[in-house]
């Protein structure tokens, strides 16, 4: 799993603030910064937040637009999709 942080506001471009937030939130996976919106444009993204599940071959398999909250049906569905992708052959 890899996260991508694309800043919505100017102060969100500060790498130190991002690093502190990731520690505070106990994010344990790598997070790339996309300050120039290169990935944002490559995915044709228009939303904050947006989640893209990409398979081992680089294909987008599902997209979720909007916030997710632990314990909701949408959260449970996303976790099931992640596990299914992890089990697919490489």
PDB file with one MODEL, atoms N, CA, C and O in Angstrom:
MODEL        1
ATOM      1  N   UNK A   1       0.850  -1.164   0.000  1.00  0.00           N
ATOM      2  CA  UNK A   1       0.000   0.000   0.000  1.00  0.00           C
ATOM      3  C   UNK A   1       0.893   1.222   0.000  1.00  0.00           C
ATOM      4  O   UNK A   1       1.899   1.288   0.706  1.00  0.00           O
ATOM      5  N   UNK A   2       0.497   2.184  -0.809  1.00  0.00           N
ATOM      6  CA  UNK A   2       1.218   3.453  -0.890  1.00  0.00           C
ATOM      7  C   UNK A   2       0.177   4.564  -0.876  1.00  0.00           C
ATOM      8  O   UNK A   2      -0.800   4.524  -1.624  1.00  0.00           O
ATOM      9  N   UNK A   3       0.393   5.538  -0.031  1.00  0.00           N
ATOM     10  CA  UNK A   3      -0.463   6.714  -0.023  1.00  0.00           C
ATOM     11  C   UNK A   3       0.167   7.811  -0.849  1.00  0.00           C
ATOM     12  O   UNK A   3       1.386   7.861  -1.014  1.00  0.00           O
ATOM     13  N   UNK A   4      -0.664   8.679  -1.362  1.00  0.00           N
ATOM     14  CA  UNK A   4      -0.184   9.846  -2.094  1.00  0.00           C
ATOM     15  C   UNK A   4      -0.868  11.071  -1.497  1.00  0.00           C
ATOM     16  O   UNK A   4      -2.096  11.152  -1.449  1.00  0.00           O
ATOM     17  N   UNK A   5      -0.064  12.012  -1.049  1.00  0.00           N
ATOM     18  CA  UNK A   5      -0.595  13.251  -0.481  1.00  0.00           C
ATOM     19  C   UNK A   5      -0.480  14.349  -1.521  1.00  0.00           C
ATOM     20  O   UNK A   5       0.620  14.747  -1.905  1.00  0.00           O
ATOM     21  N   UNK A   6      -1.624  14.831  -1.971  1.00  0.00           N
ATOM     22  CA  UNK A   6      -1.680  15.984  -2.867  1.00  0.00           C
ATOM     23  C   UNK A   6      -2.309  17.114  -2.068  1.00  0.00           C
ATOM     24  O   UNK A   6      -3.463  17.007  -1.654  1.00  0.00           O
ATOM     25  N   UNK A   7      -1.573  18.191  -1.845  1.00  0.00           N
ATOM     26  CA  UNK A   7      -2.073  19.244  -0.966  1.00  0.00           C
ATOM     27  C   UNK A   7      -3.237  20.021  -1.575  1.00  0.00           C
ATOM     28  O   UNK A   7      -3.215  20.405  -2.745  1.00  0.00           O
ATOM     29  N   UNK A   8      -4.239  20.235  -0.753  1.00  0.00           N
ATOM     30  CA  UNK A   8      -5.374  21.065  -1.171  1.00  0.00           C
ATOM     31  C   UNK A   8      -5.084  22.531  -0.874  1.00  0.00           C
ATOM     32  O   UNK A   8      -5.463  23.417  -1.640  1.00  0.00           O
ATOM     33  N   UNK A   9      -4.412  22.777   0.241  1.00  0.00           N
ATOM     34  CA  UNK A   9      -4.106  24.145   0.672  1.00  0.00           C
ATOM     35  C   UNK A   9      -2.598  24.364   0.663  1.00  0.00           C
ATOM     36  O   UNK A   9      -1.829  23.408   0.754  1.00  0.00           O
ATOM     37  N   UNK A  10      -2.181  25.610   0.554  1.00  0.00           N
ATOM     38  CA  UNK A  10      -0.748  25.915   0.478  1.00  0.00           C
ATOM     39  C   UNK A  10       0.037  25.384   1.672  1.00  0.00           C
ATOM     40  O   UNK A  10       1.138  24.863   1.497  1.00  0.00           O
ATOM     41  N   UNK A  11      -0.511  25.507   2.893  1.00  0.00           N
ATOM     42  CA  UNK A  11       0.253  25.065   4.063  1.00  0.00           C
ATOM     43  C   UNK A  11       0.389  23.542   4.124  1.00  0.00           C
ATOM     44  O   UNK A  11       1.195  23.031   4.902  1.00  0.00           O
ATOM     45  N   UNK A  12      -0.379  22.817   3.324  1.00  0.00           N
ATOM     46  CA  UNK A  12      -0.264  21.354   3.284  1.00  0.00           C
ATOM     47  C   UNK A  12       0.915  20.884   2.421  1.00  0.00           C
ATOM     48  O   UNK A  12       1.163  19.683   2.306  1.00  0.00           O
ATOM     49  N   UNK A  13       1.634  21.828   1.819  1.00  0.00           N
ATOM     50  CA  UNK A  13       2.812  21.491   1.012  1.00  0.00           C
ATOM     51  C   UNK A  13       4.068  21.302   1.870  1.00  0.00           C
ATOM     52  O   UNK A  13       5.085  20.807   1.384  1.00  0.00           O
ATOM     53  N   UNK A  14       3.997  21.686   3.108  1.00  0.00           N
ATOM     54  CA  UNK A  14       5.139  21.626   4.020  1.00  0.00           C
ATOM     55  C   UNK A  14       5.422  20.179   4.413  1.00  0.00           C
ATOM     56  O   UNK A  14       4.605  19.541   5.076  1.00  0.00           O
ATOM     57  N   UNK A  15       6.581  19.664   4.001  1.00  0.00           N
ATOM     58  CA  UNK A  15       6.943  18.277   4.244  1.00  0.00           C
ATOM     59  C   UNK A  15       7.050  17.966   5.736  1.00  0.00           C
ATOM     60  O   UNK A  15       6.659  16.882   6.169  1.00  0.00           O
ATOM     61  N   UNK A  16       7.567  18.891   6.513  1.00  0.00           N
ATOM     62  CA  UNK A  16       7.679  18.673   7.961  1.00  0.00           C
ATOM     63  C   UNK A  16       6.296  18.503   8.595  1.00  0.00           C
ATOM     64  O   UNK A  16       6.100  17.609   9.418  1.00  0.00           O
ATOM     65  N   UNK A  17       5.346  19.349   8.220  1.00  0.00           N
ATOM     66  CA  UNK A  17       3.985  19.235   8.755  1.00  0.00           C
ATOM     67  C   UNK A  17       3.342  17.910   8.337  1.00  0.00           C
ATOM     68  O   UNK A  17       2.642  17.276   9.126  1.00  0.00           O
ATOM     69  N   UNK A  18       3.587  17.500   7.092  1.00  0.00           N
ATOM     70  CA  UNK A  18       3.051  16.222   6.620  1.00  0.00           C
ATOM     71  C   UNK A  18       3.647  15.074   7.423  1.00  0.00           C
ATOM     72  O   UNK A  18       2.924  14.174   7.852  1.00  0.00           O
ATOM     73  N   UNK A  19       4.956  15.100   7.627  1.00  0.00           N
ATOM     74  CA  UNK A  19       5.633  14.056   8.392  1.00  0.00           C
ATOM     75  C   UNK A  19       5.081  13.976   9.813  1.00  0.00           C
ATOM     76  O   UNK A  19       4.838  12.887  10.333  1.00  0.00           O
ATOM     77  N   UNK A  20       4.889  15.123  10.427  1.00  0.00           N
ATOM     78  CA  UNK A  20       4.326  15.157  11.792  1.00  0.00           C
ATOM     79  C   UNK A  20       2.910  14.590  11.815  1.00  0.00           C
ATOM     80  O   UNK A  20       2.561  13.847  12.733  1.00  0.00           O
ATOM     81  N   UNK A  21       2.098  14.925  10.833  1.00  0.00           N
ATOM     82  CA  UNK A  21       0.718  14.417  10.774  1.00  0.00           C
ATOM     83  C   UNK A  21       0.705  12.910  10.580  1.00  0.00           C
ATOM     84  O   UNK A  21      -0.110  12.215  11.188  1.00  0.00           O
ATOM     85  N   UNK A  22       1.597  12.395   9.743  1.00  0.00           N
ATOM     86  CA  UNK A  22       1.656  10.949   9.519  1.00  0.00           C
ATOM     87  C   UNK A  22       2.056  10.216  10.793  1.00  0.00           C
ATOM     88  O   UNK A  22       1.529   9.142  11.082  1.00  0.00           O
ATOM     89  N   UNK A  23       2.978  10.785  11.553  1.00  0.00           N
ATOM     90  CA  UNK A  23       3.357  10.191  12.840  1.00  0.00           C
ATOM     91  C   UNK A  23       2.193  10.239  13.829  1.00  0.00           C
ATOM     92  O   UNK A  23       1.887   9.246  14.489  1.00  0.00           O
ATOM     93  N   UNK A  24       1.557  11.388  13.924  1.00  0.00           N
ATOM     94  CA  UNK A  24       0.439  11.570  14.860  1.00  0.00           C
ATOM     95  C   UNK A  24      -0.715  10.610  14.538  1.00  0.00           C
ATOM     96  O   UNK A  24      -1.368  10.089  15.442  1.00  0.00           O
ATOM     97  N   UNK A  25      -0.955  10.385  13.251  1.00  0.00           N
ATOM     98  CA  UNK A  25      -2.029   9.496  12.821  1.00  0.00           C
ATOM     99  C   UNK A  25      -1.601   8.035  12.750  1.00  0.00           C
ATOM    100  O   UNK A  25      -2.406   7.163  12.423  1.00  0.00           O
ATOM    101  N   UNK A  26      -0.332   7.769  13.056  1.00  0.00           N
ATOM    102  CA  UNK A  26       0.221   6.417  13.062  1.00  0.00           C
ATOM    103  C   UNK A  26       0.078   5.727  11.703  1.00  0.00           C
ATOM    104  O   UNK A  26      -0.258   4.545  11.625  1.00  0.00           O
ATOM    105  N   UNK A  27       0.339   6.487  10.637  1.00  0.00           N
ATOM    106  CA  UNK A  27       0.313   5.927   9.284  1.00  0.00           C
ATOM    107  C   UNK A  27       1.572   5.092   9.107  1.00  0.00           C
ATOM    108  O   UNK A  27       2.684   5.600   9.250  1.00  0.00           O
ATOM    109  N   UNK A  28       1.400   3.814   8.795  1.00  0.00           N
ATOM    110  CA  UNK A  28       2.526   2.878   8.749  1.00  0.00           C
ATOM    111  C   UNK A  28       2.907   2.444   7.346  1.00  0.00           C
ATOM    112  O   UNK A  28       3.697   1.512   7.189  1.00  0.00           O
ATOM    113  N   UNK A  29       2.381   3.078   6.343  1.00  0.00           N
ATOM    114  CA  UNK A  29       2.725   2.752   4.961  1.00  0.00           C
ATOM    115  C   UNK A  29       3.372   3.981   4.328  1.00  0.00           C
ATOM    116  O   UNK A  29       3.184   5.099   4.809  1.00  0.00           O
ATOM    117  N   UNK A  30       4.127   3.780   3.259  1.00  0.00           N
ATOM    118  CA  UNK A  30       4.789   4.923   2.626  1.00  0.00           C
ATOM    119  C   UNK A  30       3.767   5.898   2.030  1.00  0.00           C
ATOM    120  O   UNK A  30       2.720   5.498   1.521  1.00  0.00           O
ATOM    121  N   UNK A  31       4.101   7.170   2.111  1.00  0.00           N
ATOM    122  CA  UNK A  31       3.254   8.210   1.538  1.00  0.00           C
ATOM    123  C   UNK A  31       4.131   9.105   0.668  1.00  0.00           C
ATOM    124  O   UNK A  31       5.086   9.718   1.145  1.00  0.00           O
ATOM    125  N   UNK A  32       3.790   9.166  -0.611  1.00  0.00           N
ATOM    126  CA  UNK A  32       4.497  10.039  -1.545  1.00  0.00           C
ATOM    127  C   UNK A  32       3.843  11.415  -1.527  1.00  0.00           C
ATOM    128  O   UNK A  32       2.645  11.538  -1.273  1.00  0.00           O
ATOM    129  N   UNK A  33       4.623  12.429  -1.792  1.00  0.00           N
ATOM    130  CA  UNK A  33       4.066  13.769  -1.909  1.00  0.00           C
ATOM    131  C   UNK A  33       3.895  14.109  -3.384  1.00  0.00           C
ATOM    132  O   UNK A  33       4.753  13.800  -4.211  1.00  0.00           O
ATOM    133  N   UNK A  34       2.789  14.740  -3.694  1.00  0.00           N
ATOM    134  CA  UNK A  34       2.451  15.094  -5.077  1.00  0.00           C
ATOM    135  C   UNK A  34       2.181  16.593  -5.161  1.00  0.00           C
ATOM    136  O   UNK A  34       1.127  17.022  -5.631  1.00  0.00           O
ATOM    137  N   UNK A  35       3.155  17.386  -4.697  1.00  0.00           N
ATOM    138  CA  UNK A  35       2.975  18.835  -4.644  1.00  0.00           C
ATOM    139  C   UNK A  35       2.763  19.466  -6.012  1.00  0.00           C
ATOM    140  O   UNK A  35       2.161  20.535  -6.106  1.00  0.00           O
ATOM    141  N   UNK A  36       3.244  18.828  -7.074  1.00  0.00           N
ATOM    142  CA  UNK A  36       3.077  19.397  -8.414  1.00  0.00           C
ATOM    143  C   UNK A  36       1.873  18.804  -9.159  1.00  0.00           C
ATOM    144  O   UNK A  36       1.642  19.117 -10.327  1.00  0.00           O
ATOM    145  N   UNK A  37       1.109  17.942  -8.470  1.00  0.00           N
ATOM    146  CA  UNK A  37      -0.132  17.361  -8.999  1.00  0.00           C
ATOM    147  C   UNK A  37       0.090  16.412 -10.187  1.00  0.00           C
ATOM    148  O   UNK A  37      -0.822  16.198 -10.985  1.00  0.00           O
ATOM    149  N   UNK A  38       1.277  15.855 -10.303  1.00  0.00           N
ATOM    150  CA  UNK A  38       1.560  14.955 -11.433  1.00  0.00           C
ATOM    151  C   UNK A  38       0.679  13.706 -11.380  1.00  0.00           C
ATOM    152  O   UNK A  38       0.060  13.344 -12.380  1.00  0.00           O
ATOM    153  N   UNK A  39       0.619  13.045 -10.219  1.00  0.00           N
ATOM    154  CA  UNK A  39      -0.241  11.861 -10.103  1.00  0.00           C
ATOM    155  C   UNK A  39      -1.710  12.245 -10.162  1.00  0.00           C
ATOM    156  O   UNK A  39      -2.522  11.538 -10.759  1.00  0.00           O
ATOM    157  N   UNK A  40      -2.039  13.345  -9.552  1.00  0.00           N
ATOM    158  CA  UNK A  40      -3.413  13.856  -9.588  1.00  0.00           C
ATOM    159  C   UNK A  40      -3.897  13.934 -11.039  1.00  0.00           C
ATOM    160  O   UNK A  40      -4.973  13.437 -11.372  1.00  0.00           O
ATOM    161  N   UNK A  41      -3.086  14.567 -11.900  1.00  0.00           N
ATOM    162  CA  UNK A  41      -3.449  14.713 -13.314  1.00  0.00           C
ATOM    163  C   UNK A  41      -3.423  13.375 -14.034  1.00  0.00           C
ATOM    164  O   UNK A  41      -4.288  13.101 -14.866  1.00  0.00           O
ATOM    165  N   UNK A  42      -2.433  12.535 -13.722  1.00  0.00           N
ATOM    166  CA  UNK A  42      -2.321  11.237 -14.394  1.00  0.00           C
ATOM    167  C   UNK A  42      -3.557  10.371 -14.164  1.00  0.00           C
ATOM    168  O   UNK A  42      -3.971   9.629 -15.054  1.00  0.00           O
ATOM    169  N   UNK A  43      -4.144  10.463 -12.978  1.00  0.00           N
ATOM    170  CA  UNK A  43      -5.342   9.691 -12.655  1.00  0.00           C
ATOM    171  C   UNK A  43      -6.631  10.429 -13.039  1.00  0.00           C
ATOM    172  O   UNK A  43      -7.727   9.883 -12.908  1.00  0.00           O
ATOM    173  N   UNK A  44      -6.495  11.651 -13.506  1.00  0.00           N
ATOM    174  CA  UNK A  44      -7.677  12.436 -13.840  1.00  0.00           C
ATOM    175  C   UNK A  44      -8.523  12.741 -12.611  1.00  0.00           C
ATOM    176  O   UNK A  44      -9.743  12.880 -12.699  1.00  0.00           O
ATOM    177  N   UNK A  45      -7.861  12.840 -11.474  1.00  0.00           N
ATOM    178  CA  UNK A  45      -8.572  13.048 -10.214  1.00  0.00           C
ATOM    179  C   UNK A  45      -9.134  14.463 -10.131  1.00  0.00           C
ATOM    180  O   UNK A  45      -8.558  15.418 -10.653  1.00  0.00           O
ATOM    181  N   UNK A  46     -10.297  14.565  -9.446  1.00  0.00           N
ATOM    182  CA  UNK A  46     -10.905  15.875  -9.226  1.00  0.00           C
ATOM    183  C   UNK A  46     -11.413  16.026  -7.807  1.00  0.00           C
ATOM    184  O   UNK A  46     -12.076  17.018  -7.504  1.00  0.00           O
ATOM    185  N   UNK A  47     -11.124  15.073  -6.920  1.00  0.00           N
ATOM    186  CA  UNK A  47     -11.763  15.042  -5.613  1.00  0.00           C
ATOM    187  C   UNK A  47     -10.767  14.869  -4.476  1.00  0.00           C
ATOM    188  O   UNK A  47      -9.726  14.233  -4.641  1.00  0.00           O
ATOM    189  N   UNK A  48     -11.097  15.443  -3.312  1.00  0.00           N
ATOM    190  CA  UNK A  48     -10.400  15.206  -2.053  1.00  0.00           C
ATOM    191  C   UNK A  48     -11.423  14.633  -1.094  1.00  0.00           C
ATOM    192  O   UNK A  48     -12.494  15.221  -0.942  1.00  0.00           O
ATOM    193  N   UNK A  49     -11.162  13.562  -0.467  1.00  0.00           N
ATOM    194  CA  UNK A  49     -10.172  12.545  -0.833  1.00  0.00           C
ATOM    195  C   UNK A  49     -10.716  11.625  -1.926  1.00  0.00           C
ATOM    196  O   UNK A  49     -11.921  11.537  -2.160  1.00  0.00           O
ATOM    197  N   UNK A  50      -9.799  10.962  -2.566  1.00  0.00           N
ATOM    198  CA  UNK A  50     -10.131   9.929  -3.544  1.00  0.00           C
ATOM    199  C   UNK A  50      -9.201   8.753  -3.292  1.00  0.00           C
ATOM    200  O   UNK A  50      -8.002   8.930  -3.077  1.00  0.00           O
ATOM    201  N   UNK A  51      -9.761   7.565  -3.320  1.00  0.00           N
ATOM    202  CA  UNK A  51      -8.972   6.349  -3.128  1.00  0.00           C
ATOM    203  C   UNK A  51      -9.038   5.512  -4.392  1.00  0.00           C
ATOM    204  O   UNK A  51     -10.114   5.266  -4.937  1.00  0.00           O
ATOM    205  N   UNK A  52      -7.884   5.084  -4.845  1.00  0.00           N
ATOM    206  CA  UNK A  52      -7.791   4.227  -6.022  1.00  0.00           C
ATOM    207  C   UNK A  52      -7.125   2.932  -5.602  1.00  0.00           C
ATOM    208  O   UNK A  52      -6.027   2.945  -5.045  1.00  0.00           O
ATOM    209  N   UNK A  53      -7.778   1.825  -5.863  1.00  0.00           N
ATOM    210  CA  UNK A  53      -7.141   0.529  -5.638  1.00  0.00           C
ATOM    211  C   UNK A  53      -6.591   0.079  -6.973  1.00  0.00           C
ATOM    212  O   UNK A  53      -7.330  -0.096  -7.942  1.00  0.00           O
ATOM    213  N   UNK A  54      -5.280  -0.105  -7.008  1.00  0.00           N
ATOM    214  CA  UNK A  54      -4.579  -0.464  -8.230  1.00  0.00           C
ATOM    215  C   UNK A  54      -4.012  -1.857  -8.045  1.00  0.00           C
ATOM    216  O   UNK A  54      -3.377  -2.139  -7.028  1.00  0.00           O
ATOM    217  N   UNK A  55      -4.234  -2.732  -9.017  1.00  0.00           N
ATOM    218  CA  UNK A  55      -3.758  -4.105  -8.871  1.00  0.00           C
ATOM    219  C   UNK A  55      -2.276  -4.220  -9.193  1.00  0.00           C
ATOM    220  O   UNK A  55      -1.624  -3.229  -9.519  1.00  0.00           O
ATOM    221  N   UNK A  56      -1.758  -5.419  -9.102  1.00  0.00           N
ATOM    222  CA  UNK A  56      -0.325  -5.662  -9.285  1.00  0.00           C
ATOM    223  C   UNK A  56       0.142  -5.392 -10.707  1.00  0.00           C
ATOM    224  O   UNK A  56       1.340  -5.263 -10.956  1.00  0.00           O
ATOM    225  N   UNK A  57      -0.792  -5.308 -11.629  1.00  0.00           N
ATOM    226  CA  UNK A  57      -0.451  -5.004 -13.022  1.00  0.00           C
ATOM    227  C   UNK A  57      -0.604  -3.525 -13.351  1.00  0.00           C
ATOM    228  O   UNK A  57      -0.374  -3.102 -14.484  1.00  0.00           O
ATOM    229  N   UNK A  58      -0.996  -2.744 -12.346  1.00  0.00           N
ATOM    230  CA  UNK A  58      -1.124  -1.306 -12.540  1.00  0.00           C
ATOM    231  C   UNK A  58      -2.489  -0.851 -13.025  1.00  0.00           C
ATOM    232  O   UNK A  58      -2.644   0.306 -13.417  1.00  0.00           O
ATOM    233  N   UNK A  59      -3.481  -1.731 -13.008  1.00  0.00           N
ATOM    234  CA  UNK A  59      -4.828  -1.358 -13.447  1.00  0.00           C
ATOM    235  C   UNK A  59      -5.646  -0.855 -12.266  1.00  0.00           C
ATOM    236  O   UNK A  59      -5.608  -1.438 -11.182  1.00  0.00           O
ATOM    237  N   UNK A  60      -6.377   0.216 -12.478  1.00  0.00           N
ATOM    238  CA  UNK A  60      -7.284   0.711 -11.444  1.00  0.00           C
ATOM    239  C   UNK A  60      -8.452  -0.261 -11.367  1.00  0.00           C
ATOM    240  O   UNK A  60      -9.149  -0.486 -12.356  1.00  0.00           O
ATOM    241  N   UNK A  61      -8.662  -0.832 -10.189  1.00  0.00           N
ATOM    242  CA  UNK A  61      -9.717  -1.822 -10.012  1.00  0.00           C
ATOM    243  C   UNK A  61     -10.959  -1.266  -9.332  1.00  0.00           C
ATOM    244  O   UNK A  61     -12.066  -1.749  -9.566  1.00  0.00           O
ATOM    245  N   UNK A  62     -10.781  -0.263  -8.503  1.00  0.00           N
ATOM    246  CA  UNK A  62     -11.935   0.394  -7.882  1.00  0.00           C
ATOM    247  C   UNK A  62     -11.527   1.787  -7.434  1.00  0.00           C
ATOM    248  O   UNK A  62     -10.351   2.062  -7.196  1.00  0.00           O
ATOM    249  N   UNK A  63     -12.501   2.644  -7.324  1.00  0.00           N
ATOM    250  CA  UNK A  63     -12.288   4.022  -6.897  1.00  0.00           C
ATOM    251  C   UNK A  63     -13.336   4.359  -5.839  1.00  0.00           C
ATOM    252  O   UNK A  63     -14.501   3.978  -5.953  1.00  0.00           O
ATOM    253  N   UNK A  64     -12.902   5.073  -4.817  1.00  0.00           N
ATOM    254  CA  UNK A  64     -13.843   5.575  -3.808  1.00  0.00           C
ATOM    255  C   UNK A  64     -13.619   7.070  -3.683  1.00  0.00           C
ATOM    256  O   UNK A  64     -12.502   7.528  -3.444  1.00  0.00           O
ATOM    257  N   UNK A  65     -14.690   7.818  -3.847  1.00  0.00           N
ATOM    258  CA  UNK A  65     -14.633   9.271  -3.716  1.00  0.00           C
ATOM    259  C   UNK A  65     -15.268   9.648  -2.383  1.00  0.00           C
ATOM    260  O   UNK A  65     -16.363   9.189  -2.059  1.00  0.00           O
ATOM    261  N   UNK A  66     -14.581  10.481  -1.616  1.00  0.00           N
ATOM    262  CA  UNK A  66     -15.115  10.956  -0.347  1.00  0.00           C
ATOM    263  C   UNK A  66     -14.457  10.284   0.839  1.00  0.00           C
ATOM    264  O   UNK A  66     -13.647   9.369   0.690  1.00  0.00           O
ATOM    265  N   UNK A  67     -14.816  10.751   2.004  1.00  0.00           N
ATOM    266  CA  UNK A  67     -14.227  10.225   3.239  1.00  0.00           C
ATOM    267  C   UNK A  67     -14.739   8.826   3.536  1.00  0.00           C
ATOM    268  O   UNK A  67     -15.835   8.437   3.132  1.00  0.00           O
ATOM    269  N   UNK A  68     -13.915   8.091   4.251  1.00  0.00           N
ATOM    270  CA  UNK A  68     -14.286   6.772   4.760  1.00  0.00           C
ATOM    271  C   UNK A  68     -14.152   6.807   6.271  1.00  0.00           C
ATOM    272  O   UNK A  68     -13.285   7.490   6.815  1.00  0.00           O
ATOM    273  N   UNK A  69     -15.012   6.069   6.935  1.00  0.00           N
ATOM    274  CA  UNK A  69     -14.958   6.007   8.388  1.00  0.00           C
ATOM    275  C   UNK A  69     -14.960   4.552   8.826  1.00  0.00           C
ATOM    276  O   UNK A  69     -15.793   3.754   8.396  1.00  0.00           O
ATOM    277  N   UNK A  70     -14.013   4.229   9.687  1.00  0.00           N
ATOM    278  CA  UNK A  70     -13.858   2.863  10.181  1.00  0.00           C
ATOM    279  C   UNK A  70     -15.183   2.350  10.739  1.00  0.00           C
ATOM    280  O   UNK A  70     -15.882   3.045  11.477  1.00  0.00           O
ATOM    281  N   UNK A  71     -15.507   1.110  10.364  1.00  0.00           N
ATOM    282  CA  UNK A  71     -16.707   0.467  10.863  1.00  0.00           C
ATOM    283  C   UNK A  71     -17.940   0.642   9.992  1.00  0.00           C
ATOM    284  O   UNK A  71     -18.954  -0.017  10.219  1.00  0.00           O
ATOM    285  N   UNK A  72     -17.868   1.523   8.997  1.00  0.00           N
ATOM    286  CA  UNK A  72     -19.010   1.709   8.102  1.00  0.00           C
ATOM    287  C   UNK A  72     -19.022   0.615   7.042  1.00  0.00           C
ATOM    288  O   UNK A  72     -17.995  -0.026   6.818  1.00  0.00           O
ATOM    289  N   UNK A  73     -20.154   0.384   6.385  1.00  0.00           N
ATOM    290  CA  UNK A  73     -20.195  -0.617   5.306  1.00  0.00           C
ATOM    291  C   UNK A  73     -19.196  -0.305   4.194  1.00  0.00           C
ATOM    292  O   UNK A  73     -18.609  -1.223   3.622  1.00  0.00           O
ATOM    293  N   UNK A  74     -18.995   0.968   3.881  1.00  0.00           N
ATOM    294  CA  UNK A  74     -18.036   1.336   2.829  1.00  0.00           C
ATOM    295  C   UNK A  74     -16.606   0.962   3.228  1.00  0.00           C
ATOM    296  O   UNK A  74     -15.816   0.517   2.395  1.00  0.00           O
ATOM    297  N   UNK A  75     -16.286   1.146   4.509  1.00  0.00           N
ATOM    298  CA  UNK A  75     -14.965   0.787   5.043  1.00  0.00           C
ATOM    299  C   UNK A  75     -14.753  -0.725   4.929  1.00  0.00           C
ATOM    300  O   UNK A  75     -13.719  -1.187   4.448  1.00  0.00           O
ATOM    301  N   UNK A  76     -15.740  -1.471   5.376  1.00  0.00           N
ATOM    302  CA  UNK A  76     -15.660  -2.937   5.337  1.00  0.00           C
ATOM    303  C   UNK A  76     -15.514  -3.420   3.901  1.00  0.00           C
ATOM    304  O   UNK A  76     -14.727  -4.327   3.632  1.00  0.00           O
ATOM    305  N   UNK A  77     -16.254  -2.832   2.985  1.00  0.00           N
ATOM    306  CA  UNK A  77     -16.174  -3.195   1.573  1.00  0.00           C
ATOM    307  C   UNK A  77     -14.786  -2.907   1.012  1.00  0.00           C
ATOM    308  O   UNK A  77     -14.232  -3.720   0.273  1.00  0.00           O
ATOM    309  N   UNK A  78     -14.227  -1.757   1.359  1.00  0.00           N
ATOM    310  CA  UNK A  78     -12.889  -1.409   0.864  1.00  0.00           C
ATOM    311  C   UNK A  78     -11.852  -2.398   1.380  1.00  0.00           C
ATOM    312  O   UNK A  78     -10.993  -2.847   0.621  1.00  0.00           O
ATOM    313  N   UNK A  79     -11.923  -2.743   2.673  1.00  0.00           N
ATOM    314  CA  UNK A  79     -10.968  -3.710   3.224  1.00  0.00           C
ATOM    315  C   UNK A  79     -11.074  -5.059   2.522  1.00  0.00           C
ATOM    316  O   UNK A  79     -10.057  -5.700   2.259  1.00  0.00           O
ATOM    317  N   UNK A  80     -12.280  -5.490   2.220  1.00  0.00           N
ATOM    318  CA  UNK A  80     -12.474  -6.759   1.509  1.00  0.00           C
ATOM    319  C   UNK A  80     -11.865  -6.686   0.112  1.00  0.00           C
ATOM    320  O   UNK A  80     -11.259  -7.653  -0.349  1.00  0.00           O
ATOM    321  N   UNK A  81     -12.016  -5.567  -0.556  1.00  0.00           N
ATOM    322  CA  UNK A  81     -11.433  -5.408  -1.902  1.00  0.00           C
ATOM    323  C   UNK A  81      -9.907  -5.403  -1.834  1.00  0.00           C
ATOM    324  O   UNK A  81      -9.246  -5.972  -2.702  1.00  0.00           O
ATOM    325  N   UNK A  82      -9.352  -4.768  -0.816  1.00  0.00           N
ATOM    326  CA  UNK A  82      -7.885  -4.766  -0.654  1.00  0.00           C
ATOM    327  C   UNK A  82      -7.392  -6.192  -0.444  1.00  0.00           C
ATOM    328  O   UNK A  82      -6.432  -6.616  -1.086  1.00  0.00           O
ATOM    329  N   UNK A  83      -8.029  -6.920   0.433  1.00  0.00           N
ATOM    330  CA  UNK A  83      -7.611  -8.303   0.694  1.00  0.00           C
ATOM    331  C   UNK A  83      -7.733  -9.170  -0.553  1.00  0.00           C
ATOM    332  O   UNK A  83      -6.867 -10.004  -0.813  1.00  0.00           O
ATOM    333  N   UNK A  84      -8.782  -8.985  -1.313  1.00  0.00           N
ATOM    334  CA  UNK A  84      -8.940  -9.756  -2.555  1.00  0.00           C
ATOM    335  C   UNK A  84      -7.812  -9.442  -3.524  1.00  0.00           C
ATOM    336  O   UNK A  84      -7.280 -10.353  -4.158  1.00  0.00           O
ATOM    337  N   UNK A  85      -7.437  -8.187  -3.652  1.00  0.00           N
ATOM    338  CA  UNK A  85      -6.330  -7.814  -4.538  1.00  0.00           C
ATOM    339  C   UNK A  85      -5.007  -8.382  -4.027  1.00  0.00           C
ATOM    340  O   UNK A  85      -4.170  -8.812  -4.821  1.00  0.00           O
ATOM    341  N   UNK A  86      -4.816  -8.385  -2.719  1.00  0.00           N
ATOM    342  CA  UNK A  86      -3.566  -8.934  -2.149  1.00  0.00           C
ATOM    343  C   UNK A  86      -3.426 -10.421  -2.439  1.00  0.00           C
ATOM    344  O   UNK A  86      -2.311 -10.920  -2.587  1.00  0.00           O
ATOM    345  N   UNK A  87      -4.537 -11.128  -2.520  1.00  0.00           N
ATOM    346  CA  UNK A  87      -4.503 -12.577  -2.766  1.00  0.00           C
ATOM    347  C   UNK A  87      -4.324 -12.951  -4.233  1.00  0.00           C
ATOM    348  O   UNK A  87      -4.015 -14.099  -4.551  1.00  0.00           O
ATOM    349  N   UNK A  88      -4.519 -11.980  -5.125  1.00  0.00           N
ATOM    350  CA  UNK A  88      -4.367 -12.295  -6.546  1.00  0.00           C
ATOM    351  C   UNK A  88      -2.912 -12.633  -6.860  1.00  0.00           C
ATOM    352  O   UNK A  88      -1.989 -12.075  -6.268  1.00  0.00           O
ATOM    353  N   UNK A  89      -2.726 -13.553  -7.797  1.00  0.00           N
ATOM    354  CA  UNK A  89      -1.339 -13.884  -8.194  1.00  0.00           C
ATOM    355  C   UNK A  89      -0.646 -12.679  -8.800  1.00  0.00           C
ATOM    356  O   UNK A  89      -1.271 -11.815  -9.416  1.00  0.00           O
ATOM    357  N   UNK A  90       0.680 -12.648  -8.604  1.00  0.00           N
ATOM    358  CA  UNK A  90       1.493 -11.523  -9.020  1.00  0.00           C
ATOM    359  C   UNK A  90       1.695 -11.351 -10.443  1.00  0.00           C
ATOM    360  O   UNK A  90       2.377 -10.414 -10.861  1.00  0.00           O
TER     361      UNK A  90
ENDMDL
END
